[in-house]
Amino acid sequence: MGNSLSPLQKEAPQLTKYFKHQAKFHKDVAGMVGNPMELMTNPAKAQKLAEKMQRMQKALDDKLTVKARKSFKHHDVDDSGELDEAESQIFFEHYTRLYLEYTKDNGVEAAKTESVQLMQVAKLMGEGGSSEGNKKRLEEQVNKIKKEIEAQCEEYLQDKEARNKKAFAVIDVNGDGKLQEQEVVDALTPGHAKNMDLREALGLLSKQEKLQRKMQESARKKQVMRANGDVEGLKKLEEEELELAGNQMDDALEQMEQGCAQQ
């Protein structure tokens, strides 16, 4: 998200500020971390950094709550104190498109930070590393991030009505067919269960979050199966968990191999 506002950002100014606060937080944290090797060898510094980050997270949460409430009021066009179905459709589209913009920009910044850190670690370990290879790897990562976000946005727009309907049902806790302010604030609070529910409904979960959800669902199923003495079901579920873990490991190894090949 740049300094000049796009038409979308002008349509949803409070949501734009909501995501800009998060972008600034992640950028500040990345700048504080600096060289990861130094933190690994300096526990006292790592502890102080963790405490400072906790304070920063609390301050961020307070800012996001304010922006969430202001965004609710902005989208409550008829000033009824609730978002009806029509108002919620606009809210969900604004949220999704701005979330994807934020994810793209944050992903690009994270890739740049990782690139610098990899070079620092390689230098400390006396491995040197090709700056040209590192630059090529960064360009490929950035292009991949942009293409993935473009595809996500296109998928949302093609399935917008169904996803918005699912998101509405997720947030409408009391089932009155309207979205209340606190329901929306909870859904916009990172770390709140409703935030992940909202992003899942809109198709915005990362691969890691999808895996986390699958493992949580698997754990719930295992509890039921144990209670019912379903030995065969448990065995099958544990095999599926191993397969999920193996796929995740394969993805991680592939990324590491790609990075090493281009150093």
C-alpha positions as a LaTeX table, in Angstrom:
\begin{tabular}{lrrr}
\hline
Residue & $x$ (\AA) & $y$ (\AA) & $z$ (\AA) \\
\hline
Met1 & 0.00 & 0.00 & 0.00 \\
Gly2 & 1.68 & 3.16 & $-1.20$ \\
Asn3 & 1.34 & 6.73 & 0.03 \\
Ser4 & $-1.12$ & 7.81 & $-2.68$ \\
Leu5 & $-4.61$ & 6.40 & $-2.21$ \\
Ser6 & $-6.15$ & 4.16 & $-4.86$ \\
Pro7 & $-9.88$ & 4.41 & $-5.66$ \\
Leu8 & $-10.44$ & 1.31 & $-3.50$ \\
Gln9 & $-8.59$ & 2.86 & $-0.56$ \\
Lys10 & $-10.67$ & 6.04 & $-0.88$ \\
Glu11 & $-13.85$ & 3.95 & $-0.77$ \\
Ala12 & $-12.75$ & 2.31 & 2.48 \\
Pro13 & $-10.48$ & 4.81 & 4.28 \\
Gln14 & $-10.77$ & 3.25 & 7.75 \\
Leu15 & $-10.03$ & $-0.27$ & 6.51 \\
Thr16 & $-7.08$ & 1.16 & 4.61 \\
Lys17 & $-5.71$ & 2.66 & 7.84 \\
Tyr18 & $-6.46$ & $-0.64$ & 9.62 \\
Phe19 & $-4.18$ & $-2.50$ & 7.21 \\
Lys20 & $-1.55$ & 0.26 & 7.14 \\
His21 & $-1.20$ & $-0.03$ & 10.92 \\
Gln22 & $-0.51$ & $-3.75$ & 10.50 \\
Ala23 & 1.96 & $-3.13$ & 7.67 \\
Lys24 & 3.88 & $-0.62$ & 9.79 \\
Phe25 & 3.94 & $-3.03$ & 12.73 \\
His26 & 5.45 & $-5.83$ & 10.63 \\
Lys27 & 7.99 & $-3.47$ & 9.07 \\
Asp28 & 9.03 & $-2.15$ & 12.49 \\
Val29 & 9.35 & $-5.67$ & 13.88 \\
Ala30 & 11.46 & $-6.77$ & 10.92 \\
Gly31 & 13.76 & $-3.77$ & 11.48 \\
Met32 & 14.10 & $-4.57$ & 15.18 \\
Val33 & 14.99 & $-8.21$ & 14.62 \\
Gly34 & 17.98 & $-7.33$ & 12.44 \\
Asn35 & 20.49 & $-10.18$ & 12.37 \\
Pro36 & 18.78 & $-13.41$ & 13.58 \\
Met37 & 22.17 & $-15.00$ & 14.41 \\
Glu38 & 22.83 & $-12.27$ & 16.99 \\
Leu39 & 19.54 & $-13.00$ & 18.76 \\
Met40 & 20.34 & $-16.71$ & 18.85 \\
Thr41 & 23.60 & $-16.03$ & 20.65 \\
Asn42 & 22.28 & $-13.26$ & 22.93 \\
Pro43 & 19.31 & $-14.55$ & 25.03 \\
Ala44 & 19.08 & $-11.34$ & 27.08 \\
Lys45 & 18.66 & $-9.23$ & 23.96 \\
Ala46 & 16.16 & $-11.70$ & 22.54 \\
Gln47 & 14.12 & $-11.51$ & 25.77 \\
Lys48 & 14.07 & $-7.70$ & 25.74 \\
Leu49 & 13.01 & $-7.76$ & 22.10 \\
Ala50 & 10.19 & $-10.20$ & 22.86 \\
Glu51 & 8.92 & $-7.97$ & 25.69 \\
Lys52 & 9.03 & $-4.89$ & 23.48 \\
Met53 & 7.18 & $-6.72$ & 20.73 \\
Gln54 & 4.45 & $-7.68$ & 23.22 \\
Arg55 & 3.97 & $-4.02$ & 24.11 \\
Met56 & 3.89 & $-3.10$ & 20.44 \\
Gln57 & 1.33 & $-5.83$ & 19.74 \\
Lys58 & $-0.93$ & $-4.49$ & 22.52 \\
Ala59 & $-0.67$ & $-0.96$ & 21.09 \\
Leu60 & $-1.45$ & $-2.32$ & 17.61 \\
Asp61 & $-4.50$ & $-4.22$ & 18.87 \\
Asp62 & $-5.85$ & $-1.02$ & 20.43 \\
Lys63 & $-5.40$ & 0.89 & 17.17 \\
Leu64 & $-7.02$ & $-1.87$ & 15.13 \\
Thr65 & $-10.05$ & $-1.93$ & 17.42 \\
Val66 & $-10.55$ & 1.80 & 16.86 \\
Lys67 & $-10.24$ & 1.43 & 13.09 \\
Ala68 & $-12.56$ & $-1.60$ & 13.09 \\
Arg69 & $-15.27$ & 0.41 & 14.83 \\
Lys70 & $-14.80$ & 3.37 & 12.50 \\
Ser71 & $-14.90$ & 1.04 & 9.49 \\
Phe72 & $-18.16$ & $-0.44$ & 10.75 \\
Lys73 & $-19.68$ & 3.03 & 11.00 \\
His74 & $-18.34$ & 3.95 & 7.55 \\
His75 & $-20.05$ & 0.93 & 5.97 \\
Asp76 & $-23.24$ & 1.47 & 7.99 \\
Val77 & $-24.56$ & 3.80 & 5.28 \\
Asp78 & $-28.10$ & 4.14 & 6.67 \\
Asp79 & $-26.75$ & 4.79 & 10.19 \\
Ser80 & $-28.91$ & 2.00 & 11.64 \\
Gly81 & $-26.21$ & 0.68 & 13.97 \\
Glu82 & $-26.15$ & $-2.57$ & 11.98 \\
Leu83 & $-24.86$ & $-3.80$ & 8.64 \\
Asp84 & $-27.61$ & $-5.29$ & 6.51 \\
Glu85 & $-26.90$ & $-7.77$ & 3.73 \\
Ala86 & $-26.29$ & $-5.10$ & 1.07 \\
Glu87 & $-23.95$ & $-3.09$ & 3.31 \\
Ser88 & $-22.08$ & $-6.23$ & 4.34 \\
Gln89 & $-21.45$ & $-7.19$ & 0.71 \\
Ile90 & $-19.58$ & $-3.93$ & 0.16 \\
Phe91 & $-17.72$ & $-4.36$ & 3.46 \\
Phe92 & $-16.59$ & $-7.91$ & 2.60 \\
Glu93 & $-15.36$ & $-6.92$ & $-0.85$ \\
His94 & $-13.45$ & $-3.93$ & 0.54 \\
Tyr95 & $-11.93$ & $-6.11$ & 3.27 \\
Thr96 & $-10.92$ & $-8.90$ & 0.90 \\
Arg97 & $-9.32$ & $-6.71$ & $-1.75$ \\
Leu98 & $-7.47$ & $-4.58$ & 0.80 \\
Tyr99 & $-6.37$ & $-7.68$ & 2.70 \\
Leu100 & $-4.86$ & $-9.08$ & $-0.49$ \\
Glu101 & $-3.09$ & $-5.77$ & $-1.19$ \\
Tyr102 & $-1.71$ & $-5.83$ & 2.34 \\
Thr103 & $-0.67$ & $-9.49$ & 2.04 \\
Lys104 & 1.13 & $-8.80$ & $-1.23$ \\
Asp105 & 3.01 & $-5.77$ & 0.11 \\
Asn106 & 3.85 & $-7.54$ & 3.38 \\
Gly107 & 5.01 & $-10.62$ & 1.50 \\
Val108 & 7.28 & $-8.58$ & $-0.74$ \\
Glu109 & 8.78 & $-6.75$ & 2.26 \\
Ala110 & 9.30 & $-10.05$ & 4.09 \\
Ala111 & 11.05 & $-11.52$ & 1.05 \\
Lys112 & 13.40 & $-8.52$ & 0.90 \\
Thr113 & 14.16 & $-8.79$ & 4.62 \\
Glu114 & 14.80 & $-12.53$ & 4.32 \\
Ser115 & 17.13 & $-11.91$ & 1.39 \\
Val116 & 19.24 & $-9.49$ & 3.42 \\
Gln117 & 19.28 & $-11.83$ & 6.44 \\
Leu118 & 20.38 & $-14.80$ & 4.33 \\
Met119 & 23.31 & $-12.79$ & 3.00 \\
Gln120 & 24.24 & $-11.72$ & 6.54 \\
Val121 & 24.13 & $-15.29$ & 7.86 \\
Ala122 & 26.14 & $-16.58$ & 4.89 \\
Lys123 & 28.77 & $-13.90$ & 5.48 \\
Leu124 & 29.03 & $-14.71$ & 9.19 \\
Met125 & 29.47 & $-18.40$ & 8.38 \\
Gly126 & 32.17 & $-17.56$ & 5.86 \\
Glu127 & 30.15 & $-18.89$ & 2.96 \\
Gly128 & 29.99 & $-15.64$ & 1.04 \\
Gly129 & 27.15 & $-16.12$ & $-1.38$ \\
Ser130 & 26.39 & $-14.69$ & $-4.78$ \\
Ser131 & 24.70 & $-11.31$ & $-4.63$ \\
Glu132 & 23.52 & $-11.85$ & $-8.20$ \\
Gly133 & 22.04 & $-15.22$ & $-7.28$ \\
Asn134 & 20.37 & $-13.69$ & $-4.23$ \\
Lys135 & 18.93 & $-10.89$ & $-6.36$ \\
Lys136 & 17.55 & $-13.40$ & $-8.87$ \\
Arg137 & 15.99 & $-15.45$ & $-6.09$ \\
Leu138 & 14.36 & $-12.33$ & $-4.63$ \\
Glu139 & 12.91 & $-11.32$ & $-8.01$ \\
Glu140 & 11.45 & $-14.80$ & $-8.46$ \\
Gln141 & 9.93 & $-14.71$ & $-4.98$ \\
Val142 & 8.37 & $-11.29$ & $-5.56$ \\
Asn143 & 6.91 & $-12.34$ & $-8.92$ \\
Lys144 & 5.52 & $-15.52$ & $-7.35$ \\
Ile145 & 3.89 & $-13.55$ & $-4.53$ \\
Lys146 & 2.27 & $-11.10$ & $-6.95$ \\
Lys147 & 0.92 & $-13.86$ & $-9.19$ \\
Glu148 & $-0.50$ & $-15.78$ & $-6.23$ \\
Ile149 & $-2.27$ & $-12.66$ & $-4.93$ \\
Glu150 & $-3.66$ & $-11.84$ & $-8.37$ \\
Ala151 & $-5.02$ & $-15.38$ & $-8.63$ \\
Gln152 & $-6.58$ & $-15.15$ & $-5.16$ \\
Cys153 & $-8.27$ & $-11.87$ & $-6.04$ \\
Glu154 & $-9.65$ & $-13.29$ & $-9.29$ \\
Glu155 & $-10.93$ & $-16.40$ & $-7.47$ \\
Tyr156 & $-12.70$ & $-14.22$ & $-4.91$ \\
Leu157 & $-14.35$ & $-12.01$ & $-7.52$ \\
Gln158 & $-15.59$ & $-15.04$ & $-9.43$ \\
Asp159 & $-17.07$ & $-16.60$ & $-6.28$ \\
Lys160 & $-17.83$ & $-13.36$ & $-4.44$ \\
Glu161 & $-21.52$ & $-13.92$ & $-3.74$ \\
Ala162 & $-21.04$ & $-17.37$ & $-2.17$ \\
Arg163 & $-18.00$ & $-16.34$ & $-0.13$ \\
Asn164 & $-19.67$ & $-13.17$ & 1.16 \\
Lys165 & $-22.72$ & $-15.19$ & 2.16 \\
Lys166 & $-20.54$ & $-17.64$ & 4.06 \\
Ala167 & $-18.66$ & $-14.79$ & 5.75 \\
Phe168 & $-21.95$ & $-13.18$ & 6.78 \\
Ala169 & $-23.08$ & $-16.42$ & 8.43 \\
Val170 & $-19.74$ & $-16.70$ & 10.26 \\
Ile171 & $-19.97$ & $-13.20$ & 11.76 \\
Asp172 & $-23.71$ & $-13.13$ & 12.44 \\
Val173 & $-23.33$ & $-14.88$ & 15.80 \\
Asn174 & $-26.84$ & $-14.14$ & 17.10 \\
Gly175 & $-28.41$ & $-15.12$ & 13.78 \\
Asp176 & $-30.59$ & $-12.03$ & 13.44 \\
Gly177 & $-29.68$ & $-11.43$ & 9.79 \\
Lys178 & $-27.74$ & $-8.26$ & 10.66 \\
Leu179 & $-24.12$ & $-7.66$ & 11.59 \\
Gln180 & $-23.67$ & $-5.91$ & 14.93 \\
Glu181 & $-20.71$ & $-3.64$ & 15.63 \\
Gln182 & $-19.05$ & $-5.95$ & 18.17 \\
Glu183 & $-19.46$ & $-8.93$ & 15.84 \\
Val184 & $-17.54$ & $-7.05$ & 13.14 \\
Val185 & $-14.90$ & $-5.80$ & 15.61 \\
Asp186 & $-14.27$ & $-9.37$ & 16.80 \\
Ala187 & $-13.95$ & $-10.55$ & 13.19 \\
Leu188 & $-11.39$ & $-7.82$ & 12.49 \\
Thr189 & $-9.28$ & $-8.58$ & 15.56 \\
Pro190 & $-6.16$ & $-10.58$ & 14.61 \\
Gly191 & $-5.81$ & $-13.57$ & 16.92 \\
His192 & $-9.55$ & $-13.76$ & 17.57 \\
Ala193 & $-11.11$ & $-17.04$ & 16.42 \\
Lys194 & $-13.66$ & $-15.08$ & 14.38 \\
Asn195 & $-10.89$ & $-13.39$ & 12.40 \\
Met196 & $-9.64$ & $-16.72$ & 11.10 \\
Asp197 & $-13.25$ & $-17.84$ & 10.51 \\
Leu198 & $-13.85$ & $-14.72$ & 8.42 \\
Arg199 & $-10.69$ & $-15.12$ & 6.37 \\
Glu200 & $-11.43$ & $-18.81$ & 5.83 \\
Ala201 & $-14.93$ & $-17.98$ & 4.55 \\
Leu202 & $-13.48$ & $-15.41$ & 2.14 \\
Gly203 & $-10.70$ & $-17.78$ & 0.97 \\
Leu204 & $-7.87$ & $-15.77$ & 2.54 \\
Leu205 & $-6.08$ & $-18.31$ & 4.73 \\
Ser206 & $-2.41$ & $-19.01$ & 4.09 \\
Lys207 & $-1.16$ & $-22.57$ & 3.50 \\
Gln208 & 0.14 & $-22.69$ & 7.07 \\
Glu209 & $-3.20$ & $-21.53$ & 8.48 \\
Lys210 & $-5.09$ & $-24.08$ & 6.37 \\
Leu211 & $-2.84$ & $-26.82$ & 7.75 \\
Gln212 & $-3.40$ & $-25.50$ & 11.27 \\
Arg213 & $-7.17$ & $-25.66$ & 10.75 \\
Lys214 & $-6.96$ & $-29.22$ & 9.43 \\
Met215 & $-4.88$ & $-30.31$ & 12.42 \\
Gln216 & $-7.33$ & $-28.66$ & 14.84 \\
Glu217 & $-10.27$ & $-30.38$ & 13.17 \\
Ser218 & $-8.35$ & $-33.65$ & 13.24 \\
Ala219 & $-7.74$ & $-33.25$ & 17.00 \\
Arg220 & $-11.47$ & $-32.70$ & 17.58 \\
Lys221 & $-12.34$ & $-35.80$ & 15.55 \\
Lys222 & $-9.80$ & $-37.88$ & 17.47 \\
Gln223 & $-11.41$ & $-36.92$ & 20.77 \\
Val224 & $-14.79$ & $-38.11$ & 19.53 \\
Met225 & $-13.34$ & $-41.33$ & 18.10 \\
Arg226 & $-11.52$ & $-42.14$ & 21.34 \\
Ala227 & $-14.71$ & $-41.56$ & 23.29 \\
Asn228 & $-16.57$ & $-43.90$ & 20.92 \\
Gly229 & $-13.79$ & $-46.49$ & 20.79 \\
Asp230 & $-13.41$ & $-46.08$ & 17.02 \\
Val231 & $-9.98$ & $-47.73$ & 16.62 \\
Glu232 & $-10.12$ & $-48.00$ & 12.82 \\
Gly233 & $-11.18$ & $-44.38$ & 12.47 \\
Leu234 & $-8.31$ & $-43.26$ & 14.71 \\
Lys235 & $-5.79$ & $-45.23$ & 12.68 \\
Lys236 & $-6.99$ & $-43.71$ & 9.42 \\
Leu237 & $-6.97$ & $-40.19$ & 10.89 \\
Glu238 & $-3.41$ & $-40.58$ & 12.20 \\
Glu239 & $-2.30$ & $-41.72$ & 8.73 \\
Glu240 & $-3.86$ & $-38.59$ & 7.24 \\
Glu241 & $-2.04$ & $-36.43$ & 9.81 \\
Leu242 & 1.29 & $-38.03$ & 8.88 \\
Glu243 & 0.59 & $-37.34$ & 5.22 \\
Leu244 & $-0.20$ & $-33.68$ & 5.98 \\
Ala245 & 3.01 & $-33.33$ & 8.01 \\
Gly246 & 5.00 & $-34.99$ & 5.22 \\
Asn247 & 3.58 & $-32.63$ & 2.59 \\
Gln248 & 4.48 & $-29.65$ & 4.76 \\
Met249 & 8.04 & $-30.96$ & 5.20 \\
Asp250 & 8.37 & $-31.50$ & 1.44 \\
Asp251 & 7.29 & $-27.91$ & 0.77 \\
Ala252 & 9.80 & $-26.58$ & 3.31 \\
Leu253 & 12.66 & $-28.66$ & 1.87 \\
Glu254 & 11.80 & $-27.54$ & $-1.66$ \\
Gln255 & 11.95 & $-23.90$ & $-0.62$ \\
Met256 & 15.29 & $-24.46$ & 1.13 \\
Glu257 & 16.74 & $-26.23$ & $-1.90$ \\
Gln258 & 15.62 & $-23.41$ & $-4.20$ \\
Gly259 & 17.21 & $-20.86$ & $-1.89$ \\
Cys260 & 20.50 & $-22.76$ & $-1.65$ \\
Ala261 & 20.68 & $-23.29$ & $-5.40$ \\
Gln262 & 20.51 & $-19.55$ & $-6.02$ \\
Gln263 & 23.01 & $-18.42$ & $-3.35$ \\
\hline
\end{tabular}
